[in-house]
Amino acid sequence: MGKKSAIIIGAGPAGLTAAYELLLHTDIKPVIYEQSEMLGGISQTVNYKGNRMDIGGHRFFSKSDRVMQWWFRILPPQESEGETPEEKVMLIRNRLSRIYYLRSFFDYPISLNATTVRNLGLWRMFKIGVSYIYIRLFPIRDEKSLEDFLINRFGKELYLTFFKDYTEKVWGVPCHRIKPEWGAQRIKGLSISTVLWNAVKKIFVKERDIAQKNTETSLIEKFLYPKYGPGQMWEEVARIIRQKGGEIYFNKKAVAFENVDKRLQSIVVEDVKTGDKQQISADYFFSSMPVKDLIAGMMNRLPAKVLEVANGLMYRDFITVGLLIKRLKVKHPRYSLIPDNWIYVQERDVKVGRLQIFNNWSPYLVKDPSKVWLGMEYFCAEGDNLWNMTNEEMKKFAVRELVKIGFIEEQDALDGLVVRMPKTYPAYFGSYDEFEVVKNYLNSIENLFPVGRNGMHRYNNQDHSMLTAMVAVENIKNGIVDKENIWDVNTEQSYHEEKS
């Protein structure tokens, strides 16, 4: 009998982790098909004239010891922050994210300090306090929407001030139409009470553990980051996969799937450049491609309800505009460059959602350290006005927005790059209410393992995506047929706060 093989669709964190784990723990040969020319999915690093761009921003932090140790095996952390790092290393970075609202900076998460009071004013602060006390006394018992979820944790006034507009900018729909599961997975245990507790704890406890296991994800103060961006991690993983006998093919899109008697038999892969198609068989299949496309490609008849729900799944798409800037107008009293990694732009008169300052993620992302390398992040829908702008139009639009919010002078914008990423965010609206129908069907295919963010239609972080692949490989190794443990990753609010 020949060696067993596994086809892995997608060379993002989930797909590459699955391949690595198969080579480490089984005799199964992984073969990865990636439809783009890049490794890492949205965790890739785009190199533009020596300036490197991180799509979406990826802090290498996890409450899972398993993930942290996995990363350390690939790229070890630098021993101290002051040392000159080796080439293959993860830097220890300070975390700072702030909110830009009313043309002022606020802490993120919001803290009740003098700056917040001064920027908001006493009347707004009074209303925020009263509404928070009210919701603590009379909480919404049945959280039916993300709006309910956020109001329960922050009060209605703070929700309206800092959450509603930004969240609707991200998703393009009202918060009352988004399911509360998004908040449970992304915001987890964060609330005003946890913010206050962490502020008090910080006075008395010095954090020494880079994993910071007892700190809410949004409150982490340090994180690890590959010297040359997240793509460096996945390029190194890919090198090891090839070295150990795995295969990786680019520009190969999975377009059809032969499913017979609760098993996948083969897939059809199309070369996106030539249009040539090839049918390939395997023993196991890992899919990190969008569930909607996977179901649509099934060659044999599916239940009508499965097709209906899968077709109704929705996504949010993403544009990053990289801009090389001579100097910023906004200043910091102690630093030559404002120290933020991310800035959440709450201003209603612009469409930009977040700003990244790549210099602060890693100085090695920027070719000329005297310049500022920015990433302007836009949330959109494939085919809408933003998505359909030409690259030049999009760059000019982004520059005008930076000028409008007072970040730069127009003549200080030197160069730019536009990167579009379709289906970046699986949406918690559309037919998501009935996703269980699709999930049950996928679980019924014995040798198919959906993993990762799009593979499971779940807004997972990078570490969650990796864990789904690790658990899937464990199931194969141990002969476990039930896949519920894969779906359990990142479903409980306490998962990464209390478990490793």
Stockholm file with secondary structure:
# STOCKHOLM 1.0

chainA/1-500         MGKKSAIIIGAGPAGLTAAYELLLHTDIKPVIYEQSEMLGGISQTVNYKGNRMDIGGHRFFSKSDRVMQWWFRILPPQESEGETPEEKVMLIRNRLSRIYYLRSFFDYPISLNATTVRNLGLWRMFKIGVSYIYIRLFPIRDEKSLEDFLINRFGKELYLTFFKDYTEKVWGVPCHRIKPEWGAQRIKGLSISTVLWNAVKKIFVKERDIAQKNTETSLIEKFLYPKYGPGQMWEEVARIIRQKGGEIYFNKKAVAFENVDKRLQSIVVEDVKTGDKQQISADYFFSSMPVKDLIAGMMNRLPAKVLEVANGLMYRDFITVGLLIKRLKVKHPRYSLIPDNWIYVQERDVKVGRLQIFNNWSPYLVKDPSKVWLGMEYFCAEGDNLWNMTNEEMKKFAVRELVKIGFIEEQDALDGLVVRMPKTYPAYFGSYDEFEVVKNYLNSIENLFPVGRNGMHRYNNQDHSMLTAMVAVENIKNGIVDKENIWDVNTEQSYHEEKS
#=GR chainA/1-500 SS CCCCEEEEECCSHHHHHHHHHHHHHCSCEEEEECSSSCSSGGGCEEEETTEEEESSCCCBCCSCHHHHHHHHHHSCBCSSTTSCCCSSCEEEEECCEEEEETTEEEESSCCCSHHHHHHHCHHHHHHHHHHHHHHHHSCCSSCCSHHHHHHHHHCHHHIIIIIHHHHHHHHSSCGGGSCTHHHHHHTTTCCHHHHHHHHHHHHHCCCCCTTCTTSCGGGCCEEEEETTCHHHHHHHHHHHHHHTTCEEESSEEEEEEEEETTEEEEEEEEETTTCCEEEEECSEEEECSCHHHHHHTBCSCCCHHHHHHHHTCCEEEEEEEEEEESCCSCCCSSCSSCCCSEEEECCTTCCCCEEEEHHHHCGGGCSSTTSEEEEEEEEECTTSHHHHSCHHHHHHHHHHHHHHTTSCCGGGEEEEEEEEEEEEEECSSTTGGGHHHHHHHHHHSTTEEECHHHHHTCCCCHHHHHHHHHHHHHHHHHTCCCCHHHHTTTTSTTHHHHCC
#=GC SS_cons         CCCCEEEEECCSHHHHHHHHHHHHHCSCEEEEECSSSCSSGGGCEEEETTEEEESSCCCBCCSCHHHHHHHHHHSCBCSSTTSCCCSSCEEEEECCEEEEETTEEEESSCCCSHHHHHHHCHHHHHHHHHHHHHHHHSCCSSCCSHHHHHHHHHCHHHIIIIIHHHHHHHHSSCGGGSCTHHHHHHTTTCCHHHHHHHHHHHHHCCCCCTTCTTSCGGGCCEEEEETTCHHHHHHHHHHHHHHTTCEEESSEEEEEEEEETTEEEEEEEEETTTCCEEEEECSEEEECSCHHHHHHTBCSCCCHHHHHHHHTCCEEEEEEEEEEESCCSCCCSSCSSCCCSEEEECCTTCCCCEEEEHHHHCGGGCSSTTSEEEEEEEEECTTSHHHHSCHHHHHHHHHHHHHHTTSCCGGGEEEEEEEEEEEEEECSSTTGGGHHHHHHHHHHSTTEEECHHHHHTCCCCHHHHHHHHHHHHHHHHHTCCCCHHHHTTTTSTTHHHHCC
//
